[in-house]
């Protein structure tokens, strides 16, 4: 049976495979369990004495958008897949074309031991602010994982509150860690697909082109038609007076 969420869309989940993975780590914390080394793949990879340790990369997308939820992904990759994904061009989703992101997202999901999506709604963004909503979305993605990671690598400076899994933050992690970059790609493709579907419901804001971000045509739509139920009213561009005809 398909599960429908509060955004009125069909939920998509990750899939679970075997039980090997390893990953990168943050500049803010070091421990003897995960000593740092720089690999030939231009990513910071930990040297794991126990190859069975599982590391999840966690990232969010959509913080700067005016429309829709902020979306996060948590991805656990097998160590054996890291060189292949690096050669395939997995990197920060913002540096990839839409077609390339889509292809890489499918490869990441088919390779991952587990991957999950979490998000915070427009109402939650307006209630607790975009930073806290982004952290909440990332935490939800981690909590949905059915494969329990030994470590979470979290993009940015802020750690996830009350998370039972050990974690490390990594500034610009989507540029430095394959796991975080993979999460960035998966989250971006998932969110873009959601916005494309919502664009059919809210056709006045050029969402197909801007994916919810504040382009000139999007702002003009806000001025002409006002905000939709999916616009973030805590963002100033969404609080506009409509143009009177």
N, C-alpha and C positions, 0 to 999 in steps of 0.2 A: 504494500500500500504506500502511495506517495505521501510524504509529510509536507504540509503547507505551513509556512511560518507566518509571523505577524506582518511581514511585508507583502503577503499575498503571492509568494512565489514558491516553487518547488525546491525544497532543500536538497543540496548535493553534499555528500560526505566523502571522506577519503577511503582508501582501502588498505588493508593490513597484509603485509607479506612476511618475510622471514625475520630474523632477529639479530642483525649485525649493523652497526653504524658507528661513525665517528665524525667529529666536526671541529669548528673553530672556536675562538674564545676572545674575551674582551681585554681591552687595554687597562681596565680599571681594577682587575682582580687577578691574582695568580695564586695557584696552589700546587703542591707537589704532585697531585693526581693528574693535572693537566698542564705540564710544562709547555711553553710556547716555542714553536719553531716556524720559520717562514719557508713555505714550500715553493717548488718550481712553478706552481700554478698561480703564483701571485696572490694567494690567499693565506691567511694565518690559520694554520692547522695545528691542533694539539697532538702531542705524542702520547698515546694511550698505552699504558702498560697492560691494561686489560682490554683486549680487542672487542669484547662483548659489550662494552659500555655504549649506551645509546645517547646521541646528542640531537636535540631538536633545534632547528633554526626558527625564529619567530619574528615576523615583521608585519607592519600594517600599511594600508594605502588609503587614500581619500581624506587625509586630515585637512587639506586645504580646499576641498570642494565645498560648494554652497548647497549641494543637494545630495540627499541620500545618506546611508549609514557609513560609518568608518569600518573598514573590513580588515581582518587580520588572518594570517595563515600560520600554522605550525607544521613543519615538515621534518621528518626523520629520514635521512638518506643512509643507505649502506655505504661503508667505506669504499667498497669496490667500485661504486658508481661515480665517485668524486672526479677522477681524471676524465672520464667520459663526458660528464656534464660540463666540466671546465672547457674541454675542447669543443663541445657543442655550442659554447658561448653563453652559458648561464651567468648573468650578472644583474646588477641593479635594474629593475624593470623599467625605470624611467629612461634608460639608455638603449632600450630595444624598441623596434617597430612593433605595431600591433600584431602583424602576421607572425613575426618571429616569437613574440611572447606566447602566442597561442600554441605554436608548435612546441616550444620549450616546456610550456605548462603540461602538455600531454606527456612529454617524455619524463618530466619530473614526477608526475603522479603515477605513471606506470612503473617507475623505478623505486619510488619511496617505500619504506617499510610501513609508514603511516603518514597521512596528512589530513588536517582538519581545518575548517573555517570557523572563525568567530567574528561577531560584529556587534557594534553598539548602534542603536537606532537614532534617528534624528531627534526624537524626544529625549533620549538619554544624553545626547550631545548637548542639547539646550539646557538640560537640568544640571549636569555635572561638569561641563566644559569639554572642549575637544581633546585636551591632553588626557584627562582622566578617562574619557570615553575610549580613546585609543588604547590606553593601558588595559581597560576592561575588555576590549575586543581581543587583545592579544592573550589575556588570561583565559578567556573563554575558549579560544582556539586550543591552548595547551590542555585545558581540562577535558576537552572532547577527545583527545588522543586515546586510543584504545591500546596502543603500545606505550608503556610507561618509559619516558626517557630518564637517563641518569643526570642529564644536564640540559638546561635550556640556554641558548644564546639569543639574547633579546636585543633587537636593534635600538639604538639610542642610549640616552643617559639614565633613564628612569627604570628602576626594577619593578617587577609585578608584585603587588602587595599580597601577602598571605598565600603565596604559592608554595606548596609542599615540596616541589621539585627544586633542587639546586639550580641557580641561574647566574648568568653573567651578562652584564650589559656591554654593548660594543658600539661606540660612536661610529657612524657611517658603516655599520655592519654589512649593509647590502652591497658595499663596494669592497669589502674585505673578507667576507665569509661566503663560501658556496652555499652553505645551509640557509643562511639568512637571505642571500640573493634568491635562492629557490623559493623560499617562502614569499618574498616580494613578488616574484613572477606569478605564483599561484594565486595570491590574493588579488593582484591587479587584474588578472584575466577574469576571476570570479566576479569582482566588483563591476568591471566593465560590462560583463554579460548581464548583470542585474540591472544596471542603469539603462542598457539598451532595451530591456523589456519594459522598464518603467517609462521609457520615452514614449512608448505607444499609448500609455495612459495619460501622460503629461506632454503633449506635442508642442507646446508653445515656447519652449526654452532651448531648442536646438541641442537637446541632450545627446542625440546620436553622435554629434560631432564633438561636443565638449566634455562628455562623460561626467557632467555635474560641476565642472570647474567654471570660474567666473569670467568667461569670455565676454566680448562686447555684445554679441547676439543674445547670450544668456541674460546679461544684465538688462538689455532692452526688453526682453520678454518679461522680466520681473517688473519693469516699469509699466509695461502695457497691461499685464494680466494679474499682477500681484504674485505673492508666493503660493506655491502648491503645498499640500500637506507633507511633502517630503523635503521642503526647504528648511534650512537651519536658521531659525529666527534669531538665534544668538549671534549670527554673523551679520554685520552691519549691512552689506549689500542686499540682504534679503528683507530688510526693514525699509521698504520703499513705499511711497505713495504712488498709486497707479496714475497713468496719464489720462486725463479726462478728455473724452472726445467732444 
